[in-house]
Amino acid sequence: MSRGDRQFVEFVEANSARLLRAAHLLTGDRHQAEDAVQTALARTYASWSRVRGQDAYAYTRRVMTNLTIDRWRRPIKEHVQEVFPDRPAVGDFTDDHAQQEWLMEVLGRLTARERAIIVLRHYLDLPEAEVAAELKVSLGTVKSTNSRALAKLRISMAPAALITGEDR
């Protein structure tokens, strides 16, 4: 194995989990997230000699985000199956699963652009200017979309009694 290959393997081991979490938040689907990360890593490897001297994580994240946006533009038709394959139970993961389901449900109420901006801005903690550059939109679009998306999230997370005006 060459030195560059070893560096790439180390990069993948150090960053793949973080990329997968971000991709899952962007796509809302575990399998699409895995596909996006795998494709982004393959493209990063193809450009590794040029990328390794720069910020390889930012490059891979940008590739992954662009792949996700391209998928929104050209949705692939999938055939949903009624029956899931059996999976062995591994400990009690209900709390993590419930929290993850709640987060995916809340993010699912946003448009694709709102979701991308919220994930890039608040989950990946990118500055607004970098989000604008990555999504190829203006800074004002990022700011206004972020504001609207956060307002939607506040409303969707508010207790039902506050929304309906009922007293308990």
C-alpha positions in Angstrom: 0.0 0.0 0.0 1.4 3.4 -1.0 1.8 6.3 1.5 -1.1 8.2 -0.2 -3.4 5.2 0.1 -2.5 4.9 3.8 -3.3 8.5 4.3 -6.6 8.1 2.6 -7.5 5.1 4.7 -6.7 7.1 7.8 -8.9 9.9 6.5 -11.8 7.6 5.9 -11.5 6.0 9.3 -11.4 9.4 11.0 -14.2 11.0 9.1 -16.7 8.5 7.7 -18.9 8.4 10.8 -19.2 12.2 10.8 -19.9 12.3 7.1 -22.5 9.6 7.5 -24.4 11.5 10.2 -24.4 14.7 8.2 -25.6 12.8 5.1 -28.3 11.1 7.1 -29.6 14.5 8.3 -29.4 15.8 4.7 -31.2 12.9 3.1 -33.5 11.6 5.8 -32.7 8.1 4.6 -30.0 5.9 6.0 -29.4 4.0 2.7 -29.3 7.2 0.6 -26.9 8.7 3.1 -24.6 5.6 2.9 -24.7 5.9 -0.9 -23.8 9.6 -0.8 -20.9 9.1 1.6 -19.5 6.1 -0.4 -19.7 8.0 -3.7 -18.2 11.2 -2.1 -15.3 9.1 -0.7 -14.8 7.4 -4.0 -14.6 10.8 -5.8 -12.3 12.1 -3.1 -10.0 9.1 -3.6 -9.9 9.8 -7.3 -8.7 13.3 -6.5 -6.6 12.4 -3.4 -3.3 13.5 -4.8 -4.7 17.0 -5.2 -7.0 17.1 -2.1 -4.8 15.6 0.6 -2.7 18.8 0.9 -5.9 20.8 1.4 -8.9 20.4 3.7 -10.0 16.9 2.5 -12.9 16.8 4.9 -14.4 20.0 3.5 -13.8 18.7 -0.1 -15.6 15.4 0.7 -18.4 17.2 2.5 -18.9 19.5 -0.5 -19.0 16.5 -2.9 -21.5 14.7 -0.6 -23.7 17.8 -0.4 -23.7 18.3 -4.1 -24.6 14.6 -4.7 -27.5 15.0 -2.3 -28.7 18.2 -4.1 -28.4 16.4 -7.4 -30.5 13.6 -6.1 -33.2 16.1 -5.1 -33.2 17.5 -8.6 -33.4 14.1 -10.2 -35.2 11.9 -7.8 -34.7 8.2 -8.3 -37.8 6.1 -8.1 -37.5 3.4 -5.5 -39.8 0.5 -4.8 -40.8 0.4 -1.2 -41.0 -3.1 0.3 -43.7 -4.0 2.9 -41.5 -6.6 4.6 -38.2 -5.8 6.2 -35.5 -8.5 6.5 -35.0 -9.9 10.0 -32.4 -8.1 12.1 -30.8 -9.4 15.3 -31.6 -7.3 18.3 -28.5 -5.6 19.7 -29.0 -4.2 23.2 -31.5 -1.5 24.1 -31.3 1.3 21.5 -34.9 2.7 22.0 -33.9 6.0 23.5 -31.4 6.8 20.7 -33.8 5.5 18.1 -36.7 7.6 19.4 -34.5 10.7 19.5 -33.3 10.0 16.0 -36.8 9.4 14.7 -38.0 12.6 16.3 -35.1 14.6 14.6 -35.8 13.0 11.2 -39.5 13.7 11.6 -38.9 17.4 12.4 -36.3 17.8 9.6 -38.7 16.0 7.2 -41.2 18.9 7.6 -38.7 21.2 5.9 -38.1 21.7 2.2 -35.0 20.2 0.7 -33.3 23.6 0.6 -34.3 24.5 4.2 -33.1 21.1 5.4 -29.7 21.5 3.7 -29.2 25.0 5.1 -30.2 23.9 8.7 -27.9 20.9 8.6 -24.9 22.7 7.1 -25.4 25.8 9.2 -26.3 24.3 12.6 -25.2 20.7 12.6 -22.0 21.1 10.7 -21.5 24.6 12.1 -20.5 26.3 8.8 -20.6 30.1 8.5 -23.4 31.5 6.4 -21.0 32.5 3.6 -19.7 29.0 3.3 -23.2 27.5 3.3 -24.1 30.0 0.5 -21.0 29.0 -1.5 -21.5 25.3 -1.0 -25.2 25.5 -2.1 -24.5 28.1 -4.8 -27.1 30.5 -3.5 -26.7 34.1 -2.2 -25.9 35.0 1.3 -29.4 36.6 1.7 -31.0 33.4 0.6 -29.2 31.4 3.2 -30.2 34.0 5.9 -33.8 34.2 5.0 -34.2 30.4 4.4 -32.5 29.7 7.7 -34.8 32.1 9.5 -37.9 30.6 8.0 -36.7 27.0 8.6 -36.0 27.8 12.3 -39.4 29.4 12.7 -41.0 26.2 11.2 -39.0 24.1 13.6 -40.0 26.2 16.6 -43.7 25.8 15.6 -43.4 22.1 15.0 -41.6 21.6 18.4 -44.0 23.7 20.4 -46.3 21.8 22.8 -49.8 21.3 21.3 -51.4 23.3 24.1 -49.4 26.4 23.0 -50.4 26.0 19.4 -54.1 25.4 20.0 -54.3 27.8 23.0 -55.8 25.2 25.3 -55.2 25.3 29.1 -54.2 22.1 30.8 
